[in-house]
């Protein structure tokens, strides 16, 4: 199950030249706005035609400029969730959900199951204008799922929603991934969404694919920090829930030991992923004592990247995982933090926000 | 109503209703095609089509009527073919009155439909295509339901315009009682004879009533199209 894209398109001085494979799972197309992400997804869906190149899904050719193949949008079997939900205003929620079955006869999936999965069962009789942004987007996702696509394309599905509404939908996306096993090509420029959903990342900048790879590798590469944004840089760790404590903390097992975080809503033994921002990690040369921070992990410095500013980004090996820490150049010099140095990474439990914890992803990374 | 209107007056009203009904019904598909082409089409000659559609709005009606007579009259290039092949005569027949009325009403019909089509968000049609709808299905399940109030509004306006058509009609098909004497022609005829004023006044009341009813109906339907598209 994989999508293969190799396209070129010139439009008004902007050159898109994107070549990547999206394996099974959630492939996140990440890049700044204007980097060409949406053009890529539209090309895959057939809403725009590239000048040159090829798009194929599981060996089925959808577009091939050289061979003159350009499969019509409605025959591509790709579900598309747009940034704006694009629900049909003249149809009820129920009729929006059943639209694909009505026009194409695909309809072995029960709309009630999908509605239950997305928490919209109570909205079926509503008109679409009576929905909140988050509800409308969940209906749009359900509508795309019910077209029984071979792959789901999601173009910044949360971008038009405010913070709380985003937090409301993210768990549904995680559930979706787990329950349906459907491969997703997900466009975003939001790092938290990448960290929670991605099983594969394609980094795109100015119309070109800069890097692609697994999140644990790509997100902890100090060379990628500039593209990902320094404030958003951080590692994604897979962890297992080890225990819940009466004082409101949860122990998590990671490869380097145990860490404590504010309550994680998941049963003991559940696999979750946690995003730890580079700016929340402090380094110490010796194991600190008398410190309020609860999480201290022994780490080894893999690389130090100096930027133009006063900060440096340090890549750390923690057990089998990698972490990023952002510290000042002065500290790095004073503490002699160089490649190979053994030190301790210190992290406040409360620094990790609930939005950086993905509990729905049982399959791990 | 036939008690209030005299038999001649009633004949004119009934004929006008018949002529307008057929003029509207038969121009609907052409009106929709033109509106779609003008709203969505990207083709050479789009400006020419736009110009042709709007021409009856700016030409003196008597000119339109005379051009119809030259084209569709028995000796005209199209009229002679229709006569020879199908035995259809339009000149000086109620069917010719319907043709004149539909041509004069056409710009109004196309305009109302075109506005409704342009108000449809093409992104909804894209979404429908990604859900597996072919172009025809997209049109029948998304575009058409959204523009339906606009189509009806265009038809109502065209009907009202057809009811009032005078210049092109009288030039093309004359003013024959029972055949081509529609309400406006009848008012004109009554005003030519002494003592015809009361008949003319009664027909004026009918004409004003129909025109107002059509405008109110068309307004109401236009609001419906806006509501439907915004979803409220």
Interface residues (C-beta under 8 A of the other chain):
Chain A: X45 X47 X72 X73 X74 X75 X76 X77 X78 X79 X80 X82 X84 X86 X87 X88 X89 X90 X99 X100 X102 X103 X104 X106 X127 X128 X129 X143 X144 X147
Chain B: X121 X123 X124 X126 X127 X128 X129 X130 X131 X132 X133 X134 X137 X138 X141 X142 X145 X146 X228 X229 X230 X231 X232
